[in-house]
Amino acid sequence: MNLIGRIALPLVIAASFLFIGAALAADQPREMTLSATERPVKVEFFAASGTAKRPSVLMLHGGQGWGGAEGRIEDFRHYARELAGHGFDAYMVYYYSDQDMADRKANAPMVSIRRFPAWAKLVSDLTADVKKLASSNGKVALVGFSNGGNLSAHATPLDPNIDAAVVYYGGVSRVPDFAAKRFPPLLIFHGEADTREPIERGIKLFETAKALGGPVEFHSYPGINHGFGQNLGTPAADDAFARTISFLEKNLKGE
């Protein structure tokens, strides 16, 4: 299905009822190291409850890493716990290397453009890793925020092993001469007042995926700026999360 929707926040139905499952998820994440070609990668793992096989979600951070100067890491952990509460093993991926972090702090130019191919390979390696786990049902999705959304748009066309992706305020890859040939099912969210990643980039991603024939949805939020997705308990974030759960249920669980 190809769908573009504009969400009027006063009409958004509260999605808080969806969050009751999170109580079943572990309070504290378990730090793990997964293997990748470039280097071992740290993740924070939030396990879904029960013994049944279940899908996995790799969460990809924005340009400042998990939290950054705003200290938002607990908001992202809350988001991961909610995913786990709904039956998805959630992994917060620390895909930046030490050098990436140093380059970011130094405002080195072109870091993302230069590093996207290596990060995409890293994400593919982690996807293969988690699919091999005994708890996995063999399905993996990406949920990327900002730079992580851009990375999702770069990584998914390259790896058919990635089953779906949710892109928060990201867009088409900025890597020169990169041209996607395919996309898995995509769900894209953008604030219409985004001053960091203009909404036109998200629309371009929607149009590109639609032209390639992939199932894609785009939802925008009037008056909303960048970085709203992890702020559960606010109307835009709750609406996006409710849509995310429905999307992941359909594409990772077949429901």
C-alpha positions as MATLAB code, in Angstrom:
seq = 'MNLIGRIALPLVIAASFLFIGAALAADQPREMTLSATERPVKVEFFAASGTAKRPSVLMLHGGQGWGGAEGRIEDFRHYARELAGHGFDAYMVYYYSDQDMADRKANAPMVSIRRFPAWAKLVSDLTADVKKLASSNGKVALVGFSNGGNLSAHATPLDPNIDAAVVYYGGVSRVPDFAAKRFPPLLIFHGEADTREPIERGIKLFETAKALGGPVEFHSYPGINHGFGQNLGTPAADDAFARTISFLEKNLKGE';
ca = [
       0.000    0.000    0.000;
       1.221    3.508   -0.839;
      -0.151    6.060    1.578;
       0.625    9.642    2.493;
      -1.181   11.115    5.463;
      -1.227   14.418    7.305;
      -2.096   14.018   10.979;
      -4.052   16.820   12.640;
      -2.951   16.502   16.256;
      -6.218   17.621   17.882;
      -7.864   14.649   16.175;
      -5.250   12.100   17.174;
      -6.730    9.289   19.234;
      -4.673    8.702   22.349;
      -2.524    5.611   21.982;
      -1.569    5.247   25.622;
      -3.573    2.035   25.885;
      -0.926    0.439   23.692;
       1.759    0.942   26.296;
       0.419   -1.369   28.978;
       2.454   -4.257   27.611;
       5.701   -2.552   28.494;
       5.381   -3.643   32.105;
       6.277   -7.121   30.898;
       9.653   -5.967   29.558;
      12.801   -5.928   31.648;
      13.336   -2.721   33.608;
      17.019   -2.490   32.813;
      18.615   -3.284   29.454;
      21.287   -5.917   29.122;
      24.467   -4.690   27.486;
      25.663   -7.017   24.743;
      28.355   -7.039   22.091;
      27.438   -8.290   18.628;
      29.938   -9.133   15.930;
      30.362   -7.108   12.757;
      33.015   -6.998   10.066;
      34.391   -3.619   11.106;
      34.396   -4.122   14.880;
      32.360   -5.545   17.773;
      29.289   -3.387   18.344;
      27.727   -2.496   21.679;
      23.943   -2.786   21.975;
      21.479   -2.374   24.807;
      19.100   -5.313   24.653;
      15.475   -5.180   25.807;
      13.999   -8.682   25.691;
      10.362   -9.422   25.034;
       8.770  -11.691   27.608;
       7.998  -15.356   27.102;
       9.740  -18.222   25.362;
       8.108  -18.051   21.924;
      10.213  -17.019   18.966;
       9.754  -13.340   18.172;
      10.946  -10.646   15.766;
      13.749   -8.196   16.449;
      14.028   -4.431   16.032;
      17.359   -2.640   15.630;
      17.054    0.967   16.827;
      19.488    3.404   15.193;
      20.366    6.689   16.900;
      20.581   10.188   15.484;
      23.597   12.386   14.872;
      24.363   12.970   18.561;
      24.211    9.313   19.541;
      21.799    8.054   22.181;
      20.780   11.155   24.088;
      23.507   13.577   23.094;
      23.692   16.916   24.821;
      19.959   16.839   25.547;
      20.314   13.792   27.807;
      17.446   11.934   26.112;
      18.767    8.391   26.454;
      16.076    7.423   28.959;
      13.401    8.480   26.474;
      14.872    6.092   23.904;
      15.115    3.350   26.518;
      11.453    3.924   27.301;
      10.686    3.514   23.586;
      12.702    0.269   23.498;
      10.886   -1.057   26.586;
       7.557   -0.369   24.888;
       8.681   -2.339   21.825;
       9.666   -5.224   24.103;
       6.333   -4.983   25.879;
       4.635   -5.543   22.536;
       6.596   -8.682   21.777;
       9.641   -7.386   19.894;
      13.218   -7.936   21.037;
      14.619   -4.394   20.880;
      18.280   -3.478   20.440;
      19.599    0.067   20.836;
      22.605   -0.042   18.512;
      25.707    2.061   19.187;
      26.824    2.149   15.573;
      29.323    5.006   15.986;
      32.945    4.001   16.459;
      35.177    5.904   18.885;
      36.549    7.805   15.893;
      33.029    8.639   14.709;
      32.253   10.114   18.126;
      35.468   12.127   18.104;
      34.722   13.405   14.610;
      31.208   14.404   15.640;
      32.461   16.302   18.676;
      35.028   18.078   16.494;
      32.373   18.927   13.894;
      34.439   17.197   11.233;
      32.909   17.706    7.784;
      31.077   15.034    5.790;
      31.194   12.385    8.551;
      27.869   10.776    7.655;
      28.409   10.826    3.897;
      31.835    9.279    4.326;
      30.726    6.661    6.848;
      27.289    5.581    5.581;
      28.621    2.619    3.542;
      30.499    1.206    6.559;
      27.557    1.797    8.898;
      25.222    0.095    6.419;
      27.499   -2.955    6.355;
      27.539   -2.936   10.151;
      23.730   -2.883   10.272;
      23.599   -5.779    7.806;
      26.031   -7.763    9.944;
      23.924   -7.171   13.061;
      20.760   -8.142   11.204;
      22.355  -11.469   10.290;
      23.543  -11.912   13.897;
      20.164  -11.441   15.554;
      18.393  -13.632   13.004;
      20.612  -16.510   14.152;
      19.595  -16.198   17.800;
      17.487  -19.016   19.212;
      14.775  -16.539   20.262;
      14.417  -15.029   16.771;
      11.534  -15.779   14.420;
      13.812  -14.781   11.528;
      12.384  -11.281   11.018;
      14.237   -8.003   11.664;
      13.233   -4.358   11.202;
      15.119   -1.108   11.596;
      13.732    1.872   13.510;
      15.923    4.868   12.764;
      15.784    8.362   14.205;
      17.186   11.318   12.221;
      20.666   10.221   11.110;
      19.553    6.683   11.953;
      16.565    7.226    9.676;
      18.882    8.346    6.892;
      21.025    5.275    7.567;
      17.945    3.044    7.357;
      17.157    4.538    3.946;
      20.724    3.760    2.842;
      21.048    0.280    4.365;
      17.713   -1.293    3.481;
      18.037   -1.118   -0.330;
      21.377   -2.925   -0.031;
      20.250   -5.830    2.139;
      17.119   -7.887    1.384;
      17.708   -9.607    4.741;
      16.195   -6.506    6.423;
      12.446   -7.089    6.434;
      11.058   -3.590    7.129;
      12.065   -0.130    8.334;
      10.526    2.753   10.262;
      12.098    6.119    9.432;
      11.664    9.028   11.820;
      12.492   12.352   10.135;
      15.018   10.903    7.713;
      15.293   10.899    3.961;
      17.034    9.533    0.909;
      20.732    8.767    1.223;
      23.066   11.742    0.849;
      25.906    9.552   -0.443;
      26.830   10.767   -3.948;
      25.727    8.469   -6.777;
      23.784    6.194   -4.409;
      20.640    5.015   -6.153;
      18.272    2.600   -4.431;
      16.965   -0.257   -6.579;
      14.486   -1.614   -4.037;
      13.051   -1.003   -0.576;
      11.378   -3.251    1.981;
       8.107   -2.041    3.492;
       8.712    1.482    4.840;
       6.880    3.645    7.373;
       8.027    7.288    7.365;
       7.218   10.037    9.910;
       8.080   13.717    9.660;
       7.205   16.941   11.442;
       5.971   19.633    9.091;
       7.918   22.277   11.042;
      11.212   20.322   11.019;
      14.098   22.796   10.839;
      16.902   20.194   10.942;
      15.730   17.654    8.355;
      13.286   19.446    6.048;
      10.122   17.507    5.359;
      10.923   17.552    1.651;
      13.600   14.916    2.313;
      11.051   12.575    3.857;
       8.638   13.168    0.988;
      11.439   12.411   -1.475;
      12.083    9.093    0.272;
       8.369    8.276    0.080;
       8.238    9.120   -3.615;
      11.399    7.117   -4.373;
      10.157    4.009   -2.552;
       6.721    4.338   -4.155;
       8.280    4.589   -7.631;
      10.200    1.374   -6.953;
       6.995   -0.407   -6.085;
       7.638   -0.960   -2.391;
       4.872   -0.763    0.249;
       5.361    2.662    1.841;
       3.424    5.009    4.128;
       4.205    8.624    4.969;
       2.653   10.514    7.889;
       3.334   14.164    8.723;
       2.477   16.242   11.785;
       1.552   19.948   11.515;
       3.546   22.296   13.740;
       5.933   19.557   14.911;
       9.714   20.035   14.754;
      12.549   17.532   14.722;
      13.125   14.846   17.357;
       9.596   14.089   18.560;
       9.535   10.322   18.050;
      10.915    9.131   21.384;
       8.811   11.536   23.466;
       6.099    8.995   24.303;
       3.229   10.609   26.146;
       2.944   13.425   23.595;
       0.317   13.300   20.809;
       2.623   13.090   17.781;
       4.920   10.500   19.351;
       2.008    8.376   20.582;
       0.294    8.433   17.202;
       3.539    7.467   15.447;
       4.227    4.693   17.940;
       0.745    3.224   17.538;
       1.253    3.179   13.769;
       4.708    1.667   14.253;
       3.347   -1.230   16.319;
       0.663   -1.974   13.698;
       3.274   -1.807   10.920;
       5.716   -4.098   12.740;
       2.971   -6.565   13.659;
       1.979   -6.812   10.001;
       5.480   -7.098    8.536;
       7.333   -9.040   11.231;
       4.607  -11.219   12.701;
       2.273  -11.516    9.746;
      -0.634  -10.133   11.727;
];
